[in-house]
Each structure stands twice: as C-alpha cells, then as structure tokens.
Amino acid sequence: MTFLRGTRRLNPFRWDRSTGRLARYGLGLLVATKLGDVLTTLAGLRLPNARESNPVAAAAIHTFGVFPGLLALSVSTVAVVALVTELGVFSISLRDDADVWMVAAVRVVGYVFPSLVYVCVDVHNLFVLVGLGNGHV
C-alpha cells in the first residue's frame, strides 16, 4: 500500500486521495491515543489519593465534572490539533513548489508528534494505575 503516489502540483481546494489517507490514519491515531489518556485518567482518578496533574484538565474536571470535563477537553484538543495541521497543509499547498511530500511531512508532524506525547501520557497513567507512579494521573 502506498500513501503517496508521485510528485505533483497540489490543488489547495481539492482533497487529495493519497495524502487524505494519511490524514485519516493520523487523525485516527490521535483519537486513539487521546482516548487512551481519557480512559487511564478516568481509571486513575478512582484511586484513593489520586489527582489530575494537568492544571487545565483539573480545572475542566472541577468545573464540569470528571467525564464531561475530560470529554470536552479531549474533543477540543483533537479539534485544535486537526485544525492547525490542516491549515498548515492548506498553506503549504498554496506554494508554487508544493508536492505531496510536503503535505505528508506536515501531516506526520501534526498528527504523529501529539500522538507520541499521548502515548507517553498513557504509559505514565498506566504506571500510576499499577502503583509505580506518584499518584498524579
């Protein structure tokens, strides 16, 4: 399976199938890793003496409740990452020398890097759940 087929000029107003596939996979990876964060945080907050260490998430939990606060924060995080990444793709595709590799690079950085951050958060939360952490989910 190839993600990118050839080097060609991009039309910024047309969805490109090969790089669009990369966007779907990247967004799916981001959603999956963020969901892991939400699930491990929900499980961790049920532990005695556990608390949320992210002050933004802690404020959302305090204001809206545990599940609604985490859900709102997660949806807004994924939406902002997707918006910034796709605006970057759009601006790159306006360049005269733009090709699918430039778009692919923007999407990899835009979706994969935040996903790696959430994998680290998920692992940390798992350590807290099994008792190896410091109680901060």
N, C-alpha and C positions, 0 to 999 in steps of 0.2 A: 504494500500500500504506500503510495507516495502522497505526501501532503502538498508539495509544491511542484508544479509542472512547468518547468522552463522559466525563462526570464522575459517578462513582457511589460509593457506600459500598463499602468493601472488606471481605471476609471474610478474616481473617488465616489461617484454616485451609483455605482453598480456593485452588488455583492459578489465577491469573487469566491467561487466554489472551493478552490484548493486552500486558500487562506481562511475561508469561512469555516472549514472543517477544523482548522487549528483553533479558531475562536471558540467553537462549541466544545472541543475537548479541554481547552484551557479553562473555560468558564465552568465546565463540569468538575474539573479538578479542584478549582477554587471553592465551589459549593460543597464538594465532598469533604475537603479539609476543614472548612469552616463549620460544617455540620458536626464533624468530629470534635471540634472545640466546644460547640454548644453542648453536645451530649456528655463529654467528660466534665465540663463545668457544672452541668446540672447534677451529675452523679457526685461530684466533689463537694458541692455545696450542701449535700445531705449529710456529710461527715460532721461529727462534733468538732467544734473549734476551727472549722474551715471558713475561709472568707475569700472573696474575689480580690485579686491583687491589682487588676487593671482599674484605675480610678474612674475611667469613663464607663466601663461595664458596671462597676459598683454603683455609680450614680444612676444608671439606667435601671438596675435591679431595685435600688431603693425607691426610685420614682414610680416605676410601672409594675414592679413585681418580678420574680425570678424569671419565669418563662416568657412573659410578654417583653420584658426588658432585654433579655438575650436575643429573642427573635427580632425585635426592632433593630437592635444594634447589628445583628448579623446580616439582615436584609439590606440595611443601609450601607454596610461595609462592602458587601458584594456589588451592590449597585454603583457605588462610587468607584471601586476598582475597575468595573466593566466600562463605566462612562469615561474615565480618564484614559484607559487603554484604547478604547475605540476612537476617542477624539485624537489620540496620538496616531492611530492608524489612518484616520481621515486626513490629518495634516501631512503625514508622510506621503500619502497617495496624491496629494496636490503637487508635489515636487515633479519637475521635469524628468529627473533621473530615477524616479521611484520604480521599484520592481517588487515582485512577491517576496524576495528575501528580506527586504527592509521591513515589509509588513509583518513577516514571520518573526523577525527579531523583536519588534515592538510587542507583538502578542506574547512571545515567550517571556520577555522581561515583565510585561504587565500582568500576566496570569500565573506564571510558574514561580516567580520570586515570592509573591504574597502567599502562595500555596505552601512553599517551603517553610515560611515563617509559621504558618498554622500547623504544619506537621511538627515543628519544634514545640509549639504550644500544646499540641495534643500529647506528645510524649511526656512533657513536663506534667501535664494534668494526670496522665496515667501513673507516673511516679508518685504523685500525691495520693492517688486512689489506693495504691498498693502499700502505702505507708513509708515510702522512701523520700518523700518531699518534706517541705517545711509547713504544710498546712495552708499555703496560699495557692488557690486554684486559679 
